[in-house]
């Protein structure tokens, strides 16, 4: 069990030392993946940015991902979950409208100017864990659009099923903890609180000078 996301990222960074020489671009999936990514970057160097994705949760079980969307109009569906739950195309469309609005809101809040270019970089996509792998799969699809040299996925914890799914779309997958039965990503953390936008912005732009009167 990890103390919190930062501790998980430090542990993850400890097994990513082979990437230091590549001057990696570490991309956190907001919100929970950003503190993990910041800690990884502290260990292996390189640049830090976000990759904007949103889970498409099953309407009556929002934590269960039936797919994910991301910037650059990327859309990834989990057809096994869709068949198992019986979710309809109309329900998927309704959820997608809501999540695209939130994706745009986060773009405006979390991005400061243009994203760092991925072309010819070793890209390390980081989240705080994978249950179905849908959001990370969307992240990989976004990254591939920008011609990176390599796509590495690094997460502190994953289900066996998600790990297999992502191994098919990434050049390398690093995950130190793969429980036989993952009840939920949060179960691997003592502190798994919901991050605020302000916490994420502070990690992405730590040199931002704040007005002391704010």
C-alpha positions in Angstrom: 0.0 0.0 0.0 1.3 3.5 -0.9 1.1 6.4 1.6 -0.2 8.8 -1.1 0.2 9.6 -4.8 3.5 11.4 -4.3 5.0 8.4 -2.5 3.7 6.1 -5.2 5.3 8.3 -7.8 8.7 8.3 -6.0 8.5 4.5 -5.9 7.5 4.4 -9.6 10.3 6.7 -10.5 12.8 4.4 -8.7 12.1 1.7 -11.3 12.2 4.1 -14.3 15.9 5.1 -14.0 16.7 3.6 -17.4 14.7 6.5 -19.0 16.8 9.3 -17.4 19.2 9.6 -20.4 16.2 9.9 -22.8 15.2 13.3 -21.5 11.6 12.1 -21.1 8.4 14.0 -21.3 6.3 12.9 -18.4 2.6 13.3 -18.9 0.2 13.0 -16.0 -3.5 12.2 -16.5 -5.5 14.7 -14.5 -6.3 14.9 -11.8 -4.9 11.9 -9.9 -2.1 11.1 -12.2 -0.5 14.5 -12.0 1.1 14.2 -8.5 2.4 10.8 -9.4 3.8 12.2 -12.6 5.4 15.1 -10.8 7.1 12.7 -8.4 8.3 10.5 -11.3 9.7 13.6 -13.0 11.5 14.5 -9.8 13.2 11.1 -9.9 14.1 10.8 -13.6 14.2 14.4 -14.9 12.8 15.6 -18.2 9.7 17.8 -18.7 6.3 17.6 -17.1 2.9 18.3 -18.7 -0.7 16.9 -18.7 -2.5 14.8 -21.2 -6.2 15.6 -21.1 -8.5 12.6 -21.0 -11.9 11.8 -19.4 -13.4 8.5 -18.5 -16.8 7.6 -19.9 -18.4 6.0 -16.8 -21.3 3.6 -16.9 -24.4 5.8 -16.0 -25.4 3.7 -12.9 -21.8 2.9 -12.0 -19.7 5.9 -12.9 -16.4 4.4 -11.6 -16.6 1.6 -14.2 -15.2 2.9 -17.5 -17.1 1.9 -20.6 -14.6 4.1 -22.6 -12.7 7.3 -22.5 -12.3 10.5 -24.6 -9.4 12.9 -24.9 -8.0 15.9 -26.6 -7.5 15.8 -30.4 -11.0 14.2 -30.5 -9.7 10.8 -29.4 -12.4 8.3 -28.4 -11.8 4.8 -27.0 -14.6 2.4 -26.1 -14.4 -0.7 -23.9 -16.7 -3.1 -25.8 -16.5 -5.8 -23.2 -17.9 -3.5 -20.5 -20.5 -2.2 -22.9 -21.8 -5.7 -23.7 -21.7 -6.7 -20.0 -23.6 -3.7 -18.8 -26.0 -3.4 -21.7 -25.4 0.4 -22.0 -27.1 1.9 -25.0 -25.6 4.2 -27.7 -27.9 6.9 -26.5 -26.6 6.6 -23.0 -23.0 6.7 -24.2 -23.7 9.8 -26.3 -25.3 11.6 -23.2 -22.3 10.8 -21.0 -19.9 11.9 -23.7 -21.5 15.3 -24.1 -21.0 15.9 -20.3 -17.4 14.7 -20.3 -16.4 16.7 -23.4 -17.6 19.9 -21.6 -15.5 18.9 -18.5 -12.6 18.1 -20.8 -12.8 21.6 -22.3 -13.1 23.2 -18.8 -10.0 21.4 -17.7 -8.1 22.5 -20.8 -8.8 26.1 -19.9 -7.9 25.7 -16.3 -4.9 23.3 -16.4 -3.1 24.3 -19.6 -0.8 27.3 -19.6 -0.3 28.0 -23.2 0.6 25.3 -25.8 1.3 21.8 -24.6 4.9 20.6 -24.8 5.6 19.0 -28.2 5.6 15.1 -28.2 7.3 14.7 -31.5 10.5 12.5 -31.3 10.3 12.4 -27.5 10.2 9.5 -25.2 6.8 10.0 -23.7 5.9 8.6 -20.2 2.2 8.5 -19.6 1.5 8.4 -15.9 -1.8 7.8 -13.9 -2.4 6.8 -10.3 -3.5 3.4 -11.4 -5.5 1.4 -13.9 -8.7 -0.6 -13.3 -9.9 -1.0 -16.9 -7.2 0.9 -18.7 -9.6 3.0 -20.7 -8.2 6.4 -19.9 -4.6 5.3 -20.4 -5.5 3.7 -23.7 -7.0 7.1 -24.8 -3.8 8.7 -23.6 -1.7 6.4 -25.7 -3.9 7.1 -28.7 -3.5 10.9 -28.3 0.3 10.5 -27.9 0.6 8.4 -31.1 -1.0 11.2 -33.1 2.1 13.4 -32.4 4.8 11.0 -33.5 6.7 10.4 -30.3 9.9 8.3 -30.4 8.5 5.9 -27.7 5.4 5.6 -25.6 5.9 4.3 -22.1 3.1 3.8 -19.6 4.0 3.9 -15.9 1.4 3.4 -13.1 1.9 2.4 -9.5 -0.9 -0.2 -9.5 -3.0 -2.0 -12.1 -5.4 -4.8 -12.6 -4.2 -7.8 -14.7 -6.8 -7.1 -17.4 -5.8 -3.4 -17.8 -2.1 -4.3 -17.9 -2.7 -6.7 -20.8 -4.8 -4.2 -22.6 -2.2 -1.4 -22.4 0.7 -3.7 -23.3 -0.9 -3.9 -26.7 -0.8 -0.1 -27.3 2.4 1.0 -25.6 6.0 0.3 -26.3 6.7 -0.4 -22.6 4.5 -0.7 -19.5 6.0 -0.4 -16.0 3.8 -1.3 -13.0 5.3 -2.4 -9.7 2.1 -3.7 -8.1 -0.4 -6.0 -9.9 -2.8 -7.5 -7.4 -4.5 -10.7 -8.3 -7.8 -9.0 -7.6 -7.9 -5.2 -7.7 -11.0 -4.0 -6.0 -10.3 -0.4 -6.9 -7.3 1.8 -7.5 -8.0 3.7 -4.2 -7.4 0.5 -2.2 -3.7 0.7 -2.9 -3.4 4.1 -1.1 -3.8 5.3 2.4 -4.5 8.8 1.2 -6.5 8.8 -2.0 -8.4 12.1 -1.7 -10.0 13.9 -4.7 -7.5 16.5 -5.9 -8.7 20.0 -6.7 -7.8 22.0 -9.8 -5.6 24.3 -7.6 -3.5 21.3 -6.4 -2.9 20.2 -9.9 -2.0 23.7 -11.2 0.4 24.1 -8.3 2.2 20.9 -9.4 2.3 21.8 -13.0 3.3 25.4 -12.5 5.3 25.5 -9.2 7.1 28.7 -10.1 3.8 30.7 -10.4 4.0 33.7 -8.0 0.8 34.1 -6.0 -0.5 37.4 -4.7 0.0 37.2 -0.9 -3.3 39.0 -0.5 -5.3 36.3 -2.4 
